[in-house]
Amino acid sequence: MSHHAVDTAAIQRTLDRALAIRSSPLELDELAKLETLLHGHIADLLPVARARIGRLWVGSLEWDRERAVLDRIAAQAQRGLGHGALADISHVTQLARDCRRLLGRQHSAERHRPDTLGARPSQVSEL
């Protein structure tokens, strides 16, 4: 399964804006834009995270925890705005935290992936 490249810089800009909304004057349009951006980033990152846990032993404690976290993130992303100003700010902040968590896990997985680009075929099978 191939996933498209993730624009980590764009995601980080969105996270910075979303996590700063509690300290700035509330603009409903900005909140809605941030929610839309975060939904898109989560939609990009979630399948990659699900594919990664798909390689874990099904039924293991790690698999169960990871699946529960990803299911919670997916459910949170479905909730949407419209539950009052404070609830909406909290929702966008939680989406940003969830997105940051997914992005951090992707970075962690990339750091632990063996570098096979320069390896000979016989070396790749040994990795």
Chimera marker file (.cmm) of the C-alpha trace (Angstrom):
<marker_set name="trace">
<marker id="1" x="0.000" y="0.000" z="0.000" r="1" g="1" b="0" radius="0.5"/>
<marker id="2" x="1.462" y="3.349" z="-1.022" r="1" g="1" b="0" radius="0.5"/>
<marker id="3" x="0.628" y="6.619" z="0.725" r="1" g="1" b="0" radius="0.5"/>
<marker id="4" x="1.334" y="10.050" z="-0.713" r="1" g="1" b="0" radius="0.5"/>
<marker id="5" x="3.961" y="12.265" z="0.865" r="1" g="1" b="0" radius="0.5"/>
<marker id="6" x="2.863" y="14.350" z="3.813" r="1" g="1" b="0" radius="0.5"/>
<marker id="7" x="3.685" y="18.065" z="3.911" r="1" g="1" b="0" radius="0.5"/>
<marker id="8" x="4.999" y="18.192" z="7.469" r="1" g="1" b="0" radius="0.5"/>
<marker id="9" x="5.776" y="21.919" z="7.264" r="1" g="1" b="0" radius="0.5"/>
<marker id="10" x="2.156" y="22.736" z="6.349" r="1" g="1" b="0" radius="0.5"/>
<marker id="11" x="0.895" y="20.510" z="9.136" r="1" g="1" b="0" radius="0.5"/>
<marker id="12" x="3.224" y="22.178" z="11.640" r="1" g="1" b="0" radius="0.5"/>
<marker id="13" x="2.025" y="25.663" z="10.582" r="1" g="1" b="0" radius="0.5"/>
<marker id="14" x="-1.573" y="24.561" z="11.127" r="1" g="1" b="0" radius="0.5"/>
<marker id="15" x="-0.697" y="23.068" z="14.515" r="1" g="1" b="0" radius="0.5"/>
<marker id="16" x="1.056" y="26.249" z="15.611" r="1" g="1" b="0" radius="0.5"/>
<marker id="17" x="-2.000" y="28.329" z="14.688" r="1" g="1" b="0" radius="0.5"/>
<marker id="18" x="-4.510" y="25.914" z="16.218" r="1" g="1" b="0" radius="0.5"/>
<marker id="19" x="-2.645" y="25.516" z="19.496" r="1" g="1" b="0" radius="0.5"/>
<marker id="20" x="-2.392" y="29.297" z="19.866" r="1" g="1" b="0" radius="0.5"/>
<marker id="21" x="-6.138" y="30.010" z="19.522" r="1" g="1" b="0" radius="0.5"/>
<marker id="22" x="-6.716" y="30.043" z="23.266" r="1" g="1" b="0" radius="0.5"/>
<marker id="23" x="-4.362" y="32.994" z="23.624" r="1" g="1" b="0" radius="0.5"/>
<marker id="24" x="-5.770" y="35.115" z="20.794" r="1" g="1" b="0" radius="0.5"/>
<marker id="25" x="-9.117" y="36.779" z="20.117" r="1" g="1" b="0" radius="0.5"/>
<marker id="26" x="-11.627" y="34.278" z="18.766" r="1" g="1" b="0" radius="0.5"/>
<marker id="27" x="-12.576" y="34.577" z="15.120" r="1" g="1" b="0" radius="0.5"/>
<marker id="28" x="-15.144" y="32.008" z="14.082" r="1" g="1" b="0" radius="0.5"/>
<marker id="29" x="-13.974" y="31.993" z="10.456" r="1" g="1" b="0" radius="0.5"/>
<marker id="30" x="-10.424" y="31.227" z="11.570" r="1" g="1" b="0" radius="0.5"/>
<marker id="31" x="-11.671" y="28.441" z="13.821" r="1" g="1" b="0" radius="0.5"/>
<marker id="32" x="-13.623" y="26.889" z="10.949" r="1" g="1" b="0" radius="0.5"/>
<marker id="33" x="-10.608" y="27.155" z="8.616" r="1" g="1" b="0" radius="0.5"/>
<marker id="34" x="-8.370" y="25.504" z="11.203" r="1" g="1" b="0" radius="0.5"/>
<marker id="35" x="-10.851" y="22.697" z="11.720" r="1" g="1" b="0" radius="0.5"/>
<marker id="36" x="-10.998" y="22.076" z="7.970" r="1" g="1" b="0" radius="0.5"/>
<marker id="37" x="-7.199" y="22.052" z="7.684" r="1" g="1" b="0" radius="0.5"/>
<marker id="38" x="-6.841" y="19.731" z="10.678" r="1" g="1" b="0" radius="0.5"/>
<marker id="39" x="-9.455" y="17.343" z="9.252" r="1" g="1" b="0" radius="0.5"/>
<marker id="40" x="-7.440" y="17.191" z="6.031" r="1" g="1" b="0" radius="0.5"/>
<marker id="41" x="-4.165" y="16.565" z="7.855" r="1" g="1" b="0" radius="0.5"/>
<marker id="42" x="-5.741" y="13.872" z="10.035" r="1" g="1" b="0" radius="0.5"/>
<marker id="43" x="-7.263" y="12.273" z="6.917" r="1" g="1" b="0" radius="0.5"/>
<marker id="44" x="-3.755" y="12.134" z="5.407" r="1" g="1" b="0" radius="0.5"/>
<marker id="45" x="-2.023" y="10.826" z="8.543" r="1" g="1" b="0" radius="0.5"/>
<marker id="46" x="-4.610" y="8.364" z="9.870" r="1" g="1" b="0" radius="0.5"/>
<marker id="47" x="-4.335" y="5.755" z="7.066" r="1" g="1" b="0" radius="0.5"/>
<marker id="48" x="-0.546" y="5.739" z="7.447" r="1" g="1" b="0" radius="0.5"/>
<marker id="49" x="-0.904" y="5.175" z="11.205" r="1" g="1" b="0" radius="0.5"/>
<marker id="50" x="-3.505" y="2.437" z="10.659" r="1" g="1" b="0" radius="0.5"/>
<marker id="51" x="-1.216" y="0.688" z="8.163" r="1" g="1" b="0" radius="0.5"/>
<marker id="52" x="1.611" y="0.831" z="10.685" r="1" g="1" b="0" radius="0.5"/>
<marker id="53" x="-0.430" y="-0.821" z="13.450" r="1" g="1" b="0" radius="0.5"/>
<marker id="54" x="-1.596" y="-3.364" z="10.897" r="1" g="1" b="0" radius="0.5"/>
<marker id="55" x="1.926" y="-4.773" z="11.093" r="1" g="1" b="0" radius="0.5"/>
<marker id="56" x="1.608" y="-5.388" z="14.848" r="1" g="1" b="0" radius="0.5"/>
<marker id="57" x="0.499" y="-8.693" z="16.306" r="1" g="1" b="0" radius="0.5"/>
<marker id="58" x="-3.303" y="-8.535" z="16.305" r="1" g="1" b="0" radius="0.5"/>
<marker id="59" x="-4.592" y="-8.853" z="19.831" r="1" g="1" b="0" radius="0.5"/>
<marker id="60" x="-1.384" y="-7.716" z="21.501" r="1" g="1" b="0" radius="0.5"/>
<marker id="61" x="-1.535" y="-5.000" z="24.131" r="1" g="1" b="0" radius="0.5"/>
<marker id="62" x="0.340" y="-2.574" z="21.847" r="1" g="1" b="0" radius="0.5"/>
<marker id="63" x="-2.029" y="-3.271" z="18.924" r="1" g="1" b="0" radius="0.5"/>
<marker id="64" x="-5.086" y="-2.798" z="21.140" r="1" g="1" b="0" radius="0.5"/>
<marker id="65" x="-3.809" y="0.503" z="22.590" r="1" g="1" b="0" radius="0.5"/>
<marker id="66" x="-2.803" y="1.899" z="19.205" r="1" g="1" b="0" radius="0.5"/>
<marker id="67" x="-6.111" y="0.894" z="17.612" r="1" g="1" b="0" radius="0.5"/>
<marker id="68" x="-8.060" y="2.504" z="20.473" r="1" g="1" b="0" radius="0.5"/>
<marker id="69" x="-6.119" y="5.773" z="20.104" r="1" g="1" b="0" radius="0.5"/>
<marker id="70" x="-6.673" y="5.867" z="16.334" r="1" g="1" b="0" radius="0.5"/>
<marker id="71" x="-10.378" y="5.043" z="16.731" r="1" g="1" b="0" radius="0.5"/>
<marker id="72" x="-10.720" y="7.890" z="19.272" r="1" g="1" b="0" radius="0.5"/>
<marker id="73" x="-8.956" y="10.313" z="16.923" r="1" g="1" b="0" radius="0.5"/>
<marker id="74" x="-11.242" y="9.301" z="14.033" r="1" g="1" b="0" radius="0.5"/>
<marker id="75" x="-14.337" y="9.727" z="16.217" r="1" g="1" b="0" radius="0.5"/>
<marker id="76" x="-13.171" y="13.132" z="17.474" r="1" g="1" b="0" radius="0.5"/>
<marker id="77" x="-12.582" y="14.289" z="13.905" r="1" g="1" b="0" radius="0.5"/>
<marker id="78" x="-16.193" y="13.383" z="13.034" r="1" g="1" b="0" radius="0.5"/>
<marker id="79" x="-17.692" y="15.560" z="15.765" r="1" g="1" b="0" radius="0.5"/>
<marker id="80" x="-17.503" y="18.958" z="14.084" r="1" g="1" b="0" radius="0.5"/>
<marker id="81" x="-18.110" y="22.507" z="15.246" r="1" g="1" b="0" radius="0.5"/>
<marker id="82" x="-21.346" y="24.083" z="16.408" r="1" g="1" b="0" radius="0.5"/>
<marker id="83" x="-21.495" y="23.211" z="20.091" r="1" g="1" b="0" radius="0.5"/>
<marker id="84" x="-20.717" y="26.675" z="21.474" r="1" g="1" b="0" radius="0.5"/>
<marker id="85" x="-17.642" y="28.893" z="21.354" r="1" g="1" b="0" radius="0.5"/>
<marker id="86" x="-15.751" y="27.275" z="24.224" r="1" g="1" b="0" radius="0.5"/>
<marker id="87" x="-16.582" y="23.742" z="23.046" r="1" g="1" b="0" radius="0.5"/>
<marker id="88" x="-15.481" y="24.651" z="19.502" r="1" g="1" b="0" radius="0.5"/>
<marker id="89" x="-12.149" y="26.021" z="20.736" r="1" g="1" b="0" radius="0.5"/>
<marker id="90" x="-11.651" y="22.877" z="22.796" r="1" g="1" b="0" radius="0.5"/>
<marker id="91" x="-12.543" y="20.708" z="19.789" r="1" g="1" b="0" radius="0.5"/>
<marker id="92" x="-10.049" y="22.432" z="17.477" r="1" g="1" b="0" radius="0.5"/>
<marker id="93" x="-7.363" y="22.277" z="20.167" r="1" g="1" b="0" radius="0.5"/>
<marker id="94" x="-7.975" y="18.537" z="20.593" r="1" g="1" b="0" radius="0.5"/>
<marker id="95" x="-7.829" y="18.000" z="16.830" r="1" g="1" b="0" radius="0.5"/>
<marker id="96" x="-4.480" y="19.815" z="16.806" r="1" g="1" b="0" radius="0.5"/>
<marker id="97" x="-3.162" y="17.625" z="19.630" r="1" g="1" b="0" radius="0.5"/>
<marker id="98" x="-4.351" y="14.495" z="17.832" r="1" g="1" b="0" radius="0.5"/>
<marker id="99" x="-2.757" y="15.650" z="14.587" r="1" g="1" b="0" radius="0.5"/>
<marker id="100" x="0.486" y="16.412" z="16.419" r="1" g="1" b="0" radius="0.5"/>
<marker id="101" x="0.409" y="12.916" z="17.920" r="1" g="1" b="0" radius="0.5"/>
<marker id="102" x="-0.103" y="11.308" z="14.497" r="1" g="1" b="0" radius="0.5"/>
<marker id="103" x="2.664" y="13.422" z="12.984" r="1" g="1" b="0" radius="0.5"/>
<marker id="104" x="5.026" y="12.513" z="15.829" r="1" g="1" b="0" radius="0.5"/>
<marker id="105" x="4.320" y="8.826" z="15.330" r="1" g="1" b="0" radius="0.5"/>
<marker id="106" x="4.996" y="9.145" z="11.617" r="1" g="1" b="0" radius="0.5"/>
<marker id="107" x="8.331" y="10.856" z="12.306" r="1" g="1" b="0" radius="0.5"/>
<marker id="108" x="9.199" y="8.118" z="14.796" r="1" g="1" b="0" radius="0.5"/>
<marker id="109" x="8.372" y="5.397" z="12.262" r="1" g="1" b="0" radius="0.5"/>
<marker id="110" x="10.451" y="7.126" z="9.585" r="1" g="1" b="0" radius="0.5"/>
<marker id="111" x="13.461" y="7.343" z="11.909" r="1" g="1" b="0" radius="0.5"/>
<marker id="112" x="13.237" y="3.612" z="12.633" r="1" g="1" b="0" radius="0.5"/>
<marker id="113" x="12.770" y="2.536" z="9.024" r="1" g="1" b="0" radius="0.5"/>
<marker id="114" x="15.882" y="0.817" z="7.605" r="1" g="1" b="0" radius="0.5"/>
<marker id="115" x="17.632" y="2.738" z="4.853" r="1" g="1" b="0" radius="0.5"/>
<marker id="116" x="17.437" y="0.436" z="1.846" r="1" g="1" b="0" radius="0.5"/>
<marker id="117" x="17.901" y="2.981" z="-0.935" r="1" g="1" b="0" radius="0.5"/>
<marker id="118" x="21.628" y="2.382" z="-1.317" r="1" g="1" b="0" radius="0.5"/>
<marker id="119" x="21.596" y="-1.288" z="-0.398" r="1" g="1" b="0" radius="0.5"/>
<marker id="120" x="22.139" y="-4.162" z="-2.811" r="1" g="1" b="0" radius="0.5"/>
<marker id="121" x="19.195" y="-6.590" z="-3.133" r="1" g="1" b="0" radius="0.5"/>
<marker id="122" x="21.011" y="-9.197" z="-1.033" r="1" g="1" b="0" radius="0.5"/>
<marker id="123" x="21.453" y="-6.630" z="1.744" r="1" g="1" b="0" radius="0.5"/>
<marker id="124" x="17.802" y="-5.576" z="1.729" r="1" g="1" b="0" radius="0.5"/>
<marker id="125" x="16.648" y="-9.080" z="2.591" r="1" g="1" b="0" radius="0.5"/>
<marker id="126" x="18.996" y="-9.046" z="5.577" r="1" g="1" b="0" radius="0.5"/>
<marker id="127" x="17.389" y="-5.881" z="6.980" r="1" g="1" b="0" radius="0.5"/>
<link id1="1" id2="2" r="1" g="1" b="0" radius="0.2"/>
<link id1="2" id2="3" r="1" g="1" b="0" radius="0.2"/>
<link id1="3" id2="4" r="1" g="1" b="0" radius="0.2"/>
<link id1="4" id2="5" r="1" g="1" b="0" radius="0.2"/>
<link id1="5" id2="6" r="1" g="1" b="0" radius="0.2"/>
<link id1="6" id2="7" r="1" g="1" b="0" radius="0.2"/>
<link id1="7" id2="8" r="1" g="1" b="0" radius="0.2"/>
<link id1="8" id2="9" r="1" g="1" b="0" radius="0.2"/>
<link id1="9" id2="10" r="1" g="1" b="0" radius="0.2"/>
<link id1="10" id2="11" r="1" g="1" b="0" radius="0.2"/>
<link id1="11" id2="12" r="1" g="1" b="0" radius="0.2"/>
<link id1="12" id2="13" r="1" g="1" b="0" radius="0.2"/>
<link id1="13" id2="14" r="1" g="1" b="0" radius="0.2"/>
<link id1="14" id2="15" r="1" g="1" b="0" radius="0.2"/>
<link id1="15" id2="16" r="1" g="1" b="0" radius="0.2"/>
<link id1="16" id2="17" r="1" g="1" b="0" radius="0.2"/>
<link id1="17" id2="18" r="1" g="1" b="0" radius="0.2"/>
<link id1="18" id2="19" r="1" g="1" b="0" radius="0.2"/>
<link id1="19" id2="20" r="1" g="1" b="0" radius="0.2"/>
<link id1="20" id2="21" r="1" g="1" b="0" radius="0.2"/>
<link id1="21" id2="22" r="1" g="1" b="0" radius="0.2"/>
<link id1="22" id2="23" r="1" g="1" b="0" radius="0.2"/>
<link id1="23" id2="24" r="1" g="1" b="0" radius="0.2"/>
<link id1="24" id2="25" r="1" g="1" b="0" radius="0.2"/>
<link id1="25" id2="26" r="1" g="1" b="0" radius="0.2"/>
<link id1="26" id2="27" r="1" g="1" b="0" radius="0.2"/>
<link id1="27" id2="28" r="1" g="1" b="0" radius="0.2"/>
<link id1="28" id2="29" r="1" g="1" b="0" radius="0.2"/>
<link id1="29" id2="30" r="1" g="1" b="0" radius="0.2"/>
<link id1="30" id2="31" r="1" g="1" b="0" radius="0.2"/>
<link id1="31" id2="32" r="1" g="1" b="0" radius="0.2"/>
<link id1="32" id2="33" r="1" g="1" b="0" radius="0.2"/>
<link id1="33" id2="34" r="1" g="1" b="0" radius="0.2"/>
<link id1="34" id2="35" r="1" g="1" b="0" radius="0.2"/>
<link id1="35" id2="36" r="1" g="1" b="0" radius="0.2"/>
<link id1="36" id2="37" r="1" g="1" b="0" radius="0.2"/>
<link id1="37" id2="38" r="1" g="1" b="0" radius="0.2"/>
<link id1="38" id2="39" r="1" g="1" b="0" radius="0.2"/>
<link id1="39" id2="40" r="1" g="1" b="0" radius="0.2"/>
<link id1="40" id2="41" r="1" g="1" b="0" radius="0.2"/>
<link id1="41" id2="42" r="1" g="1" b="0" radius="0.2"/>
<link id1="42" id2="43" r="1" g="1" b="0" radius="0.2"/>
<link id1="43" id2="44" r="1" g="1" b="0" radius="0.2"/>
<link id1="44" id2="45" r="1" g="1" b="0" radius="0.2"/>
<link id1="45" id2="46" r="1" g="1" b="0" radius="0.2"/>
<link id1="46" id2="47" r="1" g="1" b="0" radius="0.2"/>
<link id1="47" id2="48" r="1" g="1" b="0" radius="0.2"/>
<link id1="48" id2="49" r="1" g="1" b="0" radius="0.2"/>
<link id1="49" id2="50" r="1" g="1" b="0" radius="0.2"/>
<link id1="50" id2="51" r="1" g="1" b="0" radius="0.2"/>
<link id1="51" id2="52" r="1" g="1" b="0" radius="0.2"/>
<link id1="52" id2="53" r="1" g="1" b="0" radius="0.2"/>
<link id1="53" id2="54" r="1" g="1" b="0" radius="0.2"/>
<link id1="54" id2="55" r="1" g="1" b="0" radius="0.2"/>
<link id1="55" id2="56" r="1" g="1" b="0" radius="0.2"/>
<link id1="56" id2="57" r="1" g="1" b="0" radius="0.2"/>
<link id1="57" id2="58" r="1" g="1" b="0" radius="0.2"/>
<link id1="58" id2="59" r="1" g="1" b="0" radius="0.2"/>
<link id1="59" id2="60" r="1" g="1" b="0" radius="0.2"/>
<link id1="60" id2="61" r="1" g="1" b="0" radius="0.2"/>
<link id1="61" id2="62" r="1" g="1" b="0" radius="0.2"/>
<link id1="62" id2="63" r="1" g="1" b="0" radius="0.2"/>
<link id1="63" id2="64" r="1" g="1" b="0" radius="0.2"/>
<link id1="64" id2="65" r="1" g="1" b="0" radius="0.2"/>
<link id1="65" id2="66" r="1" g="1" b="0" radius="0.2"/>
<link id1="66" id2="67" r="1" g="1" b="0" radius="0.2"/>
<link id1="67" id2="68" r="1" g="1" b="0" radius="0.2"/>
<link id1="68" id2="69" r="1" g="1" b="0" radius="0.2"/>
<link id1="69" id2="70" r="1" g="1" b="0" radius="0.2"/>
<link id1="70" id2="71" r="1" g="1" b="0" radius="0.2"/>
<link id1="71" id2="72" r="1" g="1" b="0" radius="0.2"/>
<link id1="72" id2="73" r="1" g="1" b="0" radius="0.2"/>
<link id1="73" id2="74" r="1" g="1" b="0" radius="0.2"/>
<link id1="74" id2="75" r="1" g="1" b="0" radius="0.2"/>
<link id1="75" id2="76" r="1" g="1" b="0" radius="0.2"/>
<link id1="76" id2="77" r="1" g="1" b="0" radius="0.2"/>
<link id1="77" id2="78" r="1" g="1" b="0" radius="0.2"/>
<link id1="78" id2="79" r="1" g="1" b="0" radius="0.2"/>
<link id1="79" id2="80" r="1" g="1" b="0" radius="0.2"/>
<link id1="80" id2="81" r="1" g="1" b="0" radius="0.2"/>
<link id1="81" id2="82" r="1" g="1" b="0" radius="0.2"/>
<link id1="82" id2="83" r="1" g="1" b="0" radius="0.2"/>
<link id1="83" id2="84" r="1" g="1" b="0" radius="0.2"/>
<link id1="84" id2="85" r="1" g="1" b="0" radius="0.2"/>
<link id1="85" id2="86" r="1" g="1" b="0" radius="0.2"/>
<link id1="86" id2="87" r="1" g="1" b="0" radius="0.2"/>
<link id1="87" id2="88" r="1" g="1" b="0" radius="0.2"/>
<link id1="88" id2="89" r="1" g="1" b="0" radius="0.2"/>
<link id1="89" id2="90" r="1" g="1" b="0" radius="0.2"/>
<link id1="90" id2="91" r="1" g="1" b="0" radius="0.2"/>
<link id1="91" id2="92" r="1" g="1" b="0" radius="0.2"/>
<link id1="92" id2="93" r="1" g="1" b="0" radius="0.2"/>
<link id1="93" id2="94" r="1" g="1" b="0" radius="0.2"/>
<link id1="94" id2="95" r="1" g="1" b="0" radius="0.2"/>
<link id1="95" id2="96" r="1" g="1" b="0" radius="0.2"/>
<link id1="96" id2="97" r="1" g="1" b="0" radius="0.2"/>
<link id1="97" id2="98" r="1" g="1" b="0" radius="0.2"/>
<link id1="98" id2="99" r="1" g="1" b="0" radius="0.2"/>
<link id1="99" id2="100" r="1" g="1" b="0" radius="0.2"/>
<link id1="100" id2="101" r="1" g="1" b="0" radius="0.2"/>
<link id1="101" id2="102" r="1" g="1" b="0" radius="0.2"/>
<link id1="102" id2="103" r="1" g="1" b="0" radius="0.2"/>
<link id1="103" id2="104" r="1" g="1" b="0" radius="0.2"/>
<link id1="104" id2="105" r="1" g="1" b="0" radius="0.2"/>
<link id1="105" id2="106" r="1" g="1" b="0" radius="0.2"/>
<link id1="106" id2="107" r="1" g="1" b="0" radius="0.2"/>
<link id1="107" id2="108" r="1" g="1" b="0" radius="0.2"/>
<link id1="108" id2="109" r="1" g="1" b="0" radius="0.2"/>
<link id1="109" id2="110" r="1" g="1" b="0" radius="0.2"/>
<link id1="110" id2="111" r="1" g="1" b="0" radius="0.2"/>
<link id1="111" id2="112" r="1" g="1" b="0" radius="0.2"/>
<link id1="112" id2="113" r="1" g="1" b="0" radius="0.2"/>
<link id1="113" id2="114" r="1" g="1" b="0" radius="0.2"/>
<link id1="114" id2="115" r="1" g="1" b="0" radius="0.2"/>
<link id1="115" id2="116" r="1" g="1" b="0" radius="0.2"/>
<link id1="116" id2="117" r="1" g="1" b="0" radius="0.2"/>
<link id1="117" id2="118" r="1" g="1" b="0" radius="0.2"/>
<link id1="118" id2="119" r="1" g="1" b="0" radius="0.2"/>
<link id1="119" id2="120" r="1" g="1" b="0" radius="0.2"/>
<link id1="120" id2="121" r="1" g="1" b="0" radius="0.2"/>
<link id1="121" id2="122" r="1" g="1" b="0" radius="0.2"/>
<link id1="122" id2="123" r="1" g="1" b="0" radius="0.2"/>
<link id1="123" id2="124" r="1" g="1" b="0" radius="0.2"/>
<link id1="124" id2="125" r="1" g="1" b="0" radius="0.2"/>
<link id1="125" id2="126" r="1" g="1" b="0" radius="0.2"/>
<link id1="126" id2="127" r="1" g="1" b="0" radius="0.2"/>
</marker_set>
